[in-house]
Amino acid sequence: MMHPDAAAPQIRSTRPAMTVALMAETGLNEAILTTLVHRFYDKVRADPVLGPIFGARITDWEPHLARMVEFWGSVALMTGCYHGSPVAKHADLPVTWAHFERWLVLFRETAIQVCPPAGAAHVIARAERIARSLNLAIEDAARGPAGIPDLGRAQDTRQKGASDDGR
């Protein structure tokens, strides 16, 4: 645990200088991120579309919420406290982009309610990137190995074609 001055709330970080700078820039801290995560997942659990998907996979919410606070601390404040593999955890979910859109609606709404404006913009931008990345990973997993293009073969073909016409 770092020992910031009395004006700055404490936060665990493996990169204290970076974390303190992001806290000052965004107005975020561990207490705000904890509130964000808890309120957001309250909405997710009550949501008729997302609730059943999460409920089928998470039976003990307290460890999950603690892990999500670590995740968002790492994502938003570069704390380095989260160690996990989000893509692997989500790759087999039965979801489409429509589910991620709903997830983003709830996340944006909660971030705006809980975070200062700069902090809300900061976490929302990261949530949007995360949603896109996870959606692509899920789509790739659904395609399986047969759906993965052979980029080496495509490059060999381009190089061969270029050398055949004298370039």
C-alpha positions in Angstrom: 0.0 0.0 0.0 1.4 3.4 -0.9 1.4 6.2 1.6 -0.1 9.3 -0.1 -0.6 12.6 1.6 -3.7 13.1 3.7 -5.5 14.8 0.8 -5.3 11.8 -1.5 -7.2 8.6 -0.8 -5.1 5.5 -0.5 -5.0 3.0 -3.3 -3.0 -0.2 -3.8 -0.7 0.2 -6.8 2.4 -1.4 -8.2 2.9 1.9 -10.1 2.1 4.6 -7.5 3.3 7.6 -9.4 1.3 6.7 -12.5 -1.7 5.8 -10.4 -1.6 9.1 -8.4 -1.3 11.1 -11.7 -4.3 9.3 -13.2 -6.3 9.8 -10.0 -5.6 13.6 -10.2 -6.5 13.7 -13.9 -9.7 11.7 -13.6 -10.9 12.2 -10.1 -11.2 8.5 -9.6 -10.0 6.5 -6.6 -10.5 3.0 -5.2 -13.7 4.1 -3.3 -15.3 5.5 -6.5 -14.3 2.4 -8.5 -15.7 0.1 -5.8 -19.0 2.0 -5.9 -19.0 1.9 -9.7 -18.4 -1.9 -9.8 -21.0 -2.7 -7.1 -23.8 -0.5 -8.6 -23.0 -1.6 -12.1 -23.3 -5.3 -11.2 -26.4 -4.6 -9.2 -27.9 -3.4 -12.5 -26.5 -6.3 -14.5 -27.9 -8.8 -12.0 -31.4 -7.2 -12.2 -31.3 -6.8 -16.0 -33.6 -9.3 -17.9 -31.1 -9.8 -20.7 -27.8 -9.8 -18.9 -28.8 -11.1 -15.5 -29.4 -14.7 -16.5 -26.1 -14.9 -18.3 -24.1 -13.7 -15.3 -26.3 -15.6 -12.9 -25.6 -18.9 -14.7 -21.8 -18.4 -14.2 -21.4 -16.5 -11.0 -22.7 -18.0 -7.8 -20.5 -16.2 -5.2 -20.6 -12.5 -6.1 -18.4 -11.0 -3.4 -15.1 -12.5 -4.8 -16.2 -11.6 -8.3 -16.9 -8.0 -7.3 -13.6 -7.7 -5.5 -11.8 -9.0 -8.6 -13.7 -6.5 -10.8 -12.6 -3.7 -8.5 -9.0 -4.8 -9.0 -9.7 -5.1 -12.7 -11.1 -1.6 -13.0 -8.3 -0.2 -10.8 -5.8 -1.7 -13.2 -7.7 -0.5 -16.3 -8.6 2.9 -15.1 -5.7 3.8 -12.8 -2.9 1.5 -13.9 -2.6 -0.1 -10.5 -1.3 -3.4 -11.8 -3.3 -5.2 -9.1 -5.4 -7.3 -11.4 -3.9 -10.6 -12.7 -6.2 -12.6 -14.9 -7.2 -13.5 -18.4 -10.5 -11.8 -19.2 -10.6 -13.1 -22.8 -10.3 -16.7 -21.7 -13.1 -16.2 -19.1 -15.4 -14.7 -21.7 -14.6 -16.7 -24.9 -17.3 -19.3 -24.5 -20.1 -17.0 -23.4 -23.4 -17.2 -25.4 -23.5 -13.5 -26.3 -23.6 -11.3 -29.3 -22.7 -7.6 -29.9 -26.3 -6.8 -28.7 -25.4 -8.1 -25.2 -22.3 -6.0 -25.2 -24.3 -2.9 -26.3 -26.7 -3.6 -23.3 -23.7 -4.0 -21.0 -22.3 -0.7 -22.3 -25.6 1.1 -21.7 -25.7 0.0 -18.1 -22.0 0.8 -17.6 -22.2 4.3 -19.1 -25.3 5.1 -17.0 -23.6 3.9 -13.8 -20.3 5.7 -14.6 -22.1 9.0 -15.2 -24.0 8.6 -11.9 -21.0 7.6 -9.8 -17.9 9.2 -11.3 -16.8 12.7 -11.7 -17.2 13.8 -15.4 -13.5 13.2 -16.3 -13.5 9.9 -14.6 -16.7 8.8 -16.2 -15.3 9.6 -19.7 -12.1 7.8 -18.8 -13.8 4.5 -17.7 -16.4 4.6 -20.4 -13.7 4.9 -23.1 -12.0 1.9 -21.6 -15.2 -0.1 -21.3 -16.0 0.5 -25.0 -12.6 -0.9 -26.0 -13.0 -3.8 -23.7 -16.4 -4.6 -25.1 -15.1 -4.5 -28.6 -12.1 -6.7 -27.8 -14.2 -9.3 -25.9 -16.8 -9.4 -28.7 -14.1 -10.0 -31.3 -12.6 -12.8 -29.1 -16.0 -14.4 -28.7 -16.6 -14.3 -32.4 -13.1 -15.7 -33.1 -13.7 -18.5 -30.6 -17.0 -19.4 -32.2 -15.4 -19.6 -35.6 -12.8 -22.1 -34.3 -9.4 -22.8 -36.0 -11.1 -23.2 -39.5 -12.2 -19.6 -39.3 -8.7 -18.2 -38.7 -7.1 -16.8 -41.9 -3.6 -18.0 -42.8 -1.9 -14.6 -42.9 1.4 -16.2 -43.8 -0.1 -17.8 -46.9 -1.7 -14.5 -48.0 1.6 -12.7 -47.6 3.4 -15.4 -49.6 0.8 -15.0 -52.4 1.3 -11.2 -52.5 5.1 -11.5 -52.6 5.0 -14.2 -55.3 2.6 -12.0 -57.4 4.8 -9.0 -57.0 7.9 -10.9 -58.0 6.2 -12.5 -61.0 5.5 -9.2 -62.7 9.1 -7.9 -62.3 8.8 -5.7 -59.2 
